């Protein structure tokens, strides 16, 4: 619209000055031509609006917001309307106790009270985006600063509301995922009512009081020692079982030998051994003890 207004001013000045000054009057047509050209260019530019990729445009004419959303690309509009662009890409809002890590400087972590009355410090990152069709309603009811008007206060409030149902130790350990899911569902509902879509809510860090953290670490160490001792006991028990089975096997073997051997069997085995020794090419003189055992001489 700037060029349009400038063109009108040039036309007006050319007309006014040409009436009072004959020398300028001869340039009146030039003034009119330039002014009309600039005005025409201004109107052409004002009736075409380019919306960047990943954004939508909201039209407002004299305070009245239109429901029709301008998509990315070239759009033909009323030259008198104001177009407010809304980013519809994924955005994040981080609240952290680490300096310069969050959206606000300094310690911006969320401090909550657990069910056992302990103060727990939580760092959170929220991933969300504007629902394109809801952009006009967001502009009418919230404005453009929905990050500080909706995202920040709702997230902090819902985390505090849900944390009171959990013990500090549970938040730190086995019920952390359950807590995160409950917060996600409650925040998602509130965001949707205000035209925002919640993609993820990440509980990045949970810090417990020093005394509680020390107690948890001691408990974990004790559990690890107990597991180690149980492993040693199981190993010793298995070794005792192995020795018991081995001893039983030896006892059974000895029992079988004692009941299965006889004098005739021993005599038969002795004769077999003597015969093998006698036929051996390396034997010279073989003397077998016992009264009934013969002496075998090498006759070669």
C-alpha positions as CSV (number, residue, x, y, z in Angstrom):
1,X,0.0,0.0,0.0
2,X,3.0,2.3,0.4
3,X,3.5,2.7,-3.3
4,X,-0.2,3.3,-3.9
5,X,-0.3,6.1,-1.3
6,X,3.0,7.6,-2.7
7,X,1.5,7.5,-6.3
8,X,-1.6,9.4,-5.1
9,X,0.6,12.0,-3.4
10,X,2.6,12.5,-6.6
11,X,-0.6,13.0,-8.6
12,X,-2.0,15.4,-6.0
13,X,1.2,17.4,-5.8
14,X,1.5,17.6,-9.6
15,X,-2.1,18.8,-9.9
16,X,-1.7,21.4,-7.1
17,X,1.6,22.8,-8.2
18,X,0.7,23.0,-11.9
19,X,-2.2,25.3,-11.1
20,X,0.0,27.9,-9.3
21,X,3.1,27.6,-11.5
22,X,3.0,27.7,-15.2
23,X,6.6,26.3,-15.5
24,X,5.6,23.2,-13.5
25,X,2.3,22.9,-15.5
26,X,4.2,21.6,-18.5
27,X,5.4,18.7,-16.4
28,X,1.9,17.9,-15.1
29,X,1.4,14.9,-17.4
30,X,4.7,13.4,-16.2
31,X,3.6,13.8,-12.6
32,X,0.3,12.2,-13.4
33,X,2.0,9.3,-15.3
34,X,4.5,8.6,-12.5
35,X,1.8,8.8,-9.8
36,X,-0.6,6.6,-11.6
37,X,2.1,4.1,-12.4
38,X,3.2,3.9,-8.7
39,X,-0.4,3.7,-7.6
40,X,-1.0,0.8,-10.0
41,X,2.1,-1.0,-8.9
42,X,1.1,-0.5,-5.3
43,X,-2.4,-1.9,-5.8
44,X,-1.0,-4.9,-7.7
45,X,1.4,-5.7,-4.9
46,X,-1.2,-5.2,-2.3
47,X,-3.6,-7.6,-3.9
48,X,-1.1,-10.4,-4.1
49,X,0.3,-11.9,-0.9
50,X,3.1,-14.6,-0.7
51,X,2.9,-17.0,2.2
52,X,6.1,-18.8,3.0
53,X,6.3,-22.6,3.2
54,X,5.4,-24.0,6.6
55,X,3.1,-21.1,7.4
56,X,-0.5,-19.9,6.9
57,X,-1.9,-16.4,6.7
58,X,-4.8,-14.9,8.8
59,X,-6.7,-12.0,7.3
60,X,-7.9,-9.1,9.4
61,X,-9.9,-6.1,7.9
62,X,-10.5,-3.2,10.3
63,X,-10.4,-5.6,13.3
64,X,-12.6,-8.3,11.8
65,X,-10.8,-11.6,11.3
66,X,-11.8,-13.8,8.4
67,X,-12.2,-17.5,8.8
68,X,-10.5,-18.3,5.5
69,X,-6.9,-19.2,5.9
70,X,-4.3,-18.3,3.3
71,X,-2.2,-21.3,2.3
72,X,1.5,-21.2,1.4
73,X,2.2,-19.7,-2.0
74,X,0.7,-16.8,-3.9
75,X,-2.8,-15.6,-2.7
76,X,-5.0,-12.8,-4.2
77,X,-6.4,-10.7,-1.3
78,X,-8.2,-7.5,-0.6
79,X,-5.5,-4.8,-0.7
80,X,-6.9,-3.3,2.5
81,X,-6.6,-6.4,4.7
82,X,-3.7,-7.1,7.1
83,X,-2.2,-10.6,6.8
84,X,-0.7,-12.2,9.9
85,X,1.4,-15.2,9.3
86,X,1.4,-18.2,11.7
87,X,4.1,-20.8,11.7
88,X,2.6,-24.3,11.4
89,X,5.9,-26.2,11.6
90,X,6.9,-28.2,14.7
91,X,8.0,-25.9,17.5
92,X,9.5,-26.7,20.8
93,X,9.4,-25.0,24.2
94,X,12.0,-26.1,26.8
95,X,11.9,-25.4,30.5
96,X,15.2,-26.5,32.1
97,X,17.3,-25.8,35.2
98,X,20.5,-25.6,33.1
99,X,21.5,-22.0,32.3
100,X,20.8,-21.0,28.7
101,X,19.3,-24.4,27.8
102,X,15.7,-23.4,28.0
103,X,13.6,-20.7,26.3
104,X,14.1,-18.4,29.3
105,X,17.5,-17.5,30.7
106,X,18.5,-18.9,34.1
107,X,16.8,-21.7,36.1
108,X,13.4,-22.3,34.5
109,X,12.9,-25.9,35.7
110,X,9.5,-26.9,37.1
111,X,9.5,-27.4,40.9
112,X,6.7,-29.7,42.1
113,X,5.7,-31.4,45.4
114,X,5.3,-35.1,45.4
115,X,2.8,-37.2,47.3
116,X,5.3,-37.5,50.2
117,X,5.8,-33.8,50.4
118,X,9.3,-33.6,48.8
119,X,10.3,-31.0,46.2
120,X,11.2,-32.5,42.9
121,X,12.8,-30.5,40.1
122,X,11.7,-31.5,36.5
123,X,13.1,-30.4,33.1
124,X,10.6,-30.6,30.2
125,X,10.6,-30.1,26.5
126,X,7.2,-29.7,24.6
127,X,7.0,-30.3,20.9
128,X,3.8,-28.8,19.3
129,X,2.5,-27.1,16.2
130,X,-0.4,-24.8,15.3
131,X,-3.4,-26.5,13.7
132,X,-3.7,-24.6,10.3
133,X,-7.5,-24.3,10.3
134,X,-7.5,-23.0,13.9
135,X,-5.1,-20.1,13.2
136,X,-7.9,-17.5,12.8
137,X,-9.4,-18.6,16.1
138,X,-6.0,-18.5,17.8
139,X,-5.5,-14.9,16.6
140,X,-8.9,-13.8,17.8
141,X,-8.8,-15.5,21.3
142,X,-5.1,-15.7,22.1
143,X,-3.0,-13.6,19.8
144,X,0.3,-14.4,18.3
145,X,2.2,-15.0,21.6
146,X,0.6,-18.4,22.3
147,X,3.9,-19.8,23.5
148,X,3.8,-17.7,26.7
149,X,0.0,-17.5,26.9
150,X,-0.9,-21.2,26.4
151,X,2.1,-23.5,26.0
152,X,4.2,-22.5,29.1
153,X,1.4,-22.0,31.8
154,X,-0.6,-25.1,30.8
155,X,2.4,-27.4,30.7
156,X,3.7,-26.2,34.1
157,X,0.3,-26.5,35.7
158,X,-0.5,-30.0,34.4
159,X,2.9,-31.3,35.5
160,X,2.3,-29.9,39.1
161,X,-1.3,-31.3,39.1
162,X,-0.1,-34.8,38.2
163,X,3.1,-35.0,40.3
164,X,1.1,-34.8,43.6
165,X,-0.2,-38.4,43.0
166,X,3.3,-39.9,42.9
167,X,6.0,-40.5,45.5
168,X,9.4,-38.8,44.7
169,X,11.1,-42.2,44.4
170,X,8.5,-43.5,41.9
171,X,8.9,-40.4,39.7
172,X,12.6,-41.0,39.6
173,X,12.4,-44.8,38.9
174,X,9.7,-47.2,37.7
175,X,6.7,-44.8,37.3
176,X,8.4,-42.1,35.3
177,X,6.9,-43.3,32.0
178,X,3.4,-43.5,33.5
179,X,3.7,-40.0,34.9
180,X,4.9,-38.6,31.5
181,X,2.0,-40.3,29.7
182,X,-0.6,-38.8,32.1
183,X,0.8,-35.3,31.7
184,X,0.9,-35.8,27.9
185,X,-2.8,-36.7,27.8
186,X,-3.9,-33.8,30.0
187,X,-1.8,-31.2,28.2
188,X,-2.9,-32.6,24.8
189,X,-6.5,-32.0,25.6
190,X,-6.0,-28.4,26.7
191,X,-3.8,-27.6,23.7
192,X,-6.4,-29.0,21.3
193,X,-9.1,-26.8,22.8
194,X,-7.0,-23.8,21.9
195,X,-6.0,-24.8,18.4
196,X,-2.6,-26.4,19.1
197,X,-1.5,-30.0,18.4
198,X,0.8,-31.6,21.0
199,X,3.3,-34.0,19.3
200,X,5.5,-35.0,22.2
201,X,6.1,-34.1,25.8
202,X,9.5,-35.1,27.0
203,X,10.4,-35.3,30.7
204,X,14.1,-34.8,30.2
205,X,15.4,-34.9,33.8
206,X,14.1,-35.4,37.3
207,X,16.2,-34.2,40.2
208,X,15.4,-35.4,43.7
209,X,16.5,-33.9,47.1
210,X,20.1,-35.0,48.0
211,X,19.0,-37.0,51.0
212,X,16.5,-39.0,48.9
213,X,19.0,-39.6,46.1
214,X,21.5,-40.9,48.6
215,X,19.0,-43.3,50.1
216,X,18.0,-44.6,46.6
217,X,21.7,-45.2,45.7
218,X,22.2,-47.1,49.0
219,X,19.2,-49.2,48.2
220,X,20.4,-50.0,44.7
221,X,23.8,-50.9,46.0
222,X,22.3,-53.2,48.6
223,X,20.1,-54.9,46.0
224,X,23.1,-55.4,43.8
225,X,25.1,-57.0,46.7
226,X,22.1,-59.3,47.4
227,X,21.9,-60.4,43.8
228,X,25.7,-61.1,43.8
229,X,25.4,-63.2,47.0
230,X,22.4,-65.1,45.6
231,X,24.5,-65.9,42.5
232,X,27.4,-67.2,44.7
233,X,24.9,-69.3,46.8
234,X,23.4,-70.8,43.6
235,X,26.8,-71.6,42.3
236,X,27.9,-73.3,45.5
237,X,24.6,-75.2,45.6
238,X,25.2,-76.5,42.1
239,X,28.7,-77.6,42.9
240,X,27.5,-79.5,46.0
241,X,24.9,-81.2,43.9
242,X,27.6,-82.2,41.4
243,X,29.8,-83.7,44.1
244,X,26.8,-85.5,45.6
245,X,26.0,-87.1,42.2
246,X,29.7,-88.0,41.6
247,X,30.0,-89.6,45.1
248,X,26.8,-91.6,44.4
249,X,28.2,-92.8,41.1
250,X,31.4,-94.0,42.8
251,X,29.4,-95.8,45.5
252,X,27.2,-97.5,42.9
253,X,30.3,-98.6,40.9
254,X,32.0,-100.1,44.0
255,X,28.8,-101.9,44.9
256,X,28.5,-103.4,41.5
257,X,32.2,-104.6,41.6
258,X,31.8,-106.1,45.0
259,X,28.7,-108.1,44.1
260,X,29.6,-109.1,40.6
261,X,33.2,-110.6,41.1
262,X,33.8,-114.3,42.0
263,X,36.9,-116.5,42.5
264,X,36.3,-118.4,39.3
265,X,35.9,-115.2,37.3
266,X,39.2,-113.8,38.8
267,X,40.9,-117.1,37.9
268,X,39.6,-117.0,34.4
269,X,40.8,-113.4,33.9
270,X,44.2,-114.3,35.3
271,X,44.6,-117.2,32.7
272,X,43.7,-114.8,29.9
273,X,46.3,-112.3,31.0
274,X,49.0,-115.0,31.3
275,X,48.3,-116.3,27.8
276,X,48.6,-112.9,26.3
277,X,52.0,-112.3,28.0
278,X,53.3,-115.7,27.0
279,X,52.6,-115.1,23.3
280,X,54.2,-111.7,23.4
281,X,57.4,-111.5,21.3
282,X,59.0,-109.2,23.9
283,X,58.6,-111.5,26.9
284,X,61.7,-113.4,28.3
285,X,60.9,-114.7,31.7
286,X,57.5,-114.1,33.4
287,X,57.0,-115.1,37.0
288,X,53.4,-114.9,38.3
289,X,52.9,-115.0,42.1
290,X,50.7,-117.3,43.9
291,X,50.7,-121.0,44.7
292,X,48.5,-122.1,41.8
293,X,50.1,-119.8,39.3
294,X,52.8,-121.4,37.0
295,X,56.1,-120.0,36.0
296,X,56.4,-119.3,32.3
297,X,59.9,-119.3,30.8
298,X,60.9,-118.1,27.4
299,X,62.3,-121.2,25.7
300,X,63.8,-119.4,22.7
